[in-house]
Amino acid sequence: MIDSLIIVGITLTYLAGVLWVGLRARGQQNSSLEGYVAGGRHVGVVILFFILGAEIFSAFAFLGAPGWAYQHGAPAFYILAYLSLVPITIWALGPRVAALGRERGYLTQGDMIADHYRSKPLGFLAGVIGVLALVPYLTIQIAGAGLLFQAATDGLVPFWLGALLAFLVVAAYVFCSGLSGIGWTNLVQGIMMIAIAWFLGLSISERLYGGVGEMFAQIQQAAPEYLTLPGATGMDWGYFSTAVLVSAFGGAMWPHLFMKFYSADSGKTLRKVSVFYPLYAYLLVPLLFIGFAGILVFADTPLARADTVLLRMVMEVADFSPWVIGLMLSGALAAAMSTGANLAHTAAIVLVRDVAGPTLMKGASEQTVVSATRWSVLGLSLIAYLFALANPASLVLLLLGAYGLIVQLFPMVIGALFMPRLRRASVMAGALVGSLAYLLMDFVWSSPLGWHAGVWAMLLNVLVVAVWQGATRAGDAALSRTQHS
Amino acid sequence: MNKTYHWLVGLHFTLCTLAMIWPGALIANRIEPMLLGLPFLFFWYILWMLVLFAGMWVAFVVRHGGRHHD
């Protein structure tokens, strides 16, 4: 009981600290839409680095990465691979997106698509899909926070209260301070995560095995299949490779990542952030150590849920003091909260600007739009919280489905950025066919060759775009010939 | 210089990507030799994360390092 009180005390102190930083960040710019949404397009290298880093490192990365290492072994390197490859997309697309946004006043993905292809419905559609993907994602962060609290405090703080506490803090600073609140808190939370991850990873392998090298030597003796691909569960190269590609290059289509390109103070800043981005992925290395450490520890009594391996190792096996457990809880909450803040912020903007903008709120003043966005942050967080309490299993399906659809925006976005000759009809046909193919492969049939369905869907998408472009060009040529004769 | 630059950056990105998936990671798919206490495949990923960073750093300095390209 005393132990649990210490853990709760440390964590509440941490939450109060984050809240303080987030509210203090409230600047002068927040009354304008550009200020609230994109930090006035003045965000510099350090803050942008931590914003983009924290977006990718969600509760899933913190708990799921060690879970993968424990359950599958080497296939967990998939997470290292895709996270370190994400900056390639930032390098290639970021500066152009930022420049277009500055020039034409874009704040969302839908803005760019609707303007470039001269189609309001297309922007509206991108907005709807965006909200459908972001809300389940936010729900998962909130549920993660609740579970962490409950497990780490031995039930002293129940699920509903833990989830509520963590996300009241998040909703408060996003409501008040917008992107600058997210930026400064993500700096604090990012440093917290990195420090805790390295401390836990190194000290767990030291305590249980006498060091990282000794740990891997023992795994090599007892269970060498975990240390190379296809791993303990037989993940083949085709799936491994295509999953890395979809996550690394499709990931930039997530609205909360893509829209941050608008907030950079220059294209040079985005390039610099992408240079350092692979270093953020080193955060995962110690978390993988913890998962690997679990392989031999739980060899006789396997865990029912692999993603509880970090919690079990810290709380039961390694025998840490409650102070360390409190810090672990704070670090894991940091992962959930820093991602959740971005998701709530982005979902609110997309909802107000892309979905309500061309329909319910036509011609609204900037003041109205800013306050509608703020209240949407609270509204959407509340909806996600209620979803987390109800815990519908269909949520993960919704997230997977919506994510598959978002990735299919890729050719459309490339067209808007670099290939002005791509027509509206062909990119729409491509996105439609790609999305349908993805949904069918994910939920009805199985994917050919065992590859990730997203890769097949993207290939189909690009093929349809190319064929449609070719056909319309041939049609145009024939038309102009008949007109001239 | 601009064309060569883009080709080289593209080549670097392609190499790093292929090193982390099939077929690049295939040649590193073994436990020995253990380096830094890590199985070779684990070390391979740590190494390529660093190679990716180093190459991008060089590309950044070449393109944005001077005063001309602000």
Interface residues (C-beta under 8 A of the other chain):
Chain A: A74 F77 L80 A81 S84 L85 P87 I88 W91 G211 V212 G213 E214 F216 A217 Q220 P224 L227 T228 L229 W237 G238 F240 S241 V244 L245 A248 S266 K268 R271 K272 S274 V275 F276 P278 L279 A281 Y282 V285 L288
Chain B: V9 F13 C16 T17 M20 I21 W22 A25 L26 N29 R30 I31 M34 L36 G37 L38 P39 L41 F42 Y45 I46 W48 M49 L50 L52 F53 M56 W57 F60 R63 H64 H69 D70
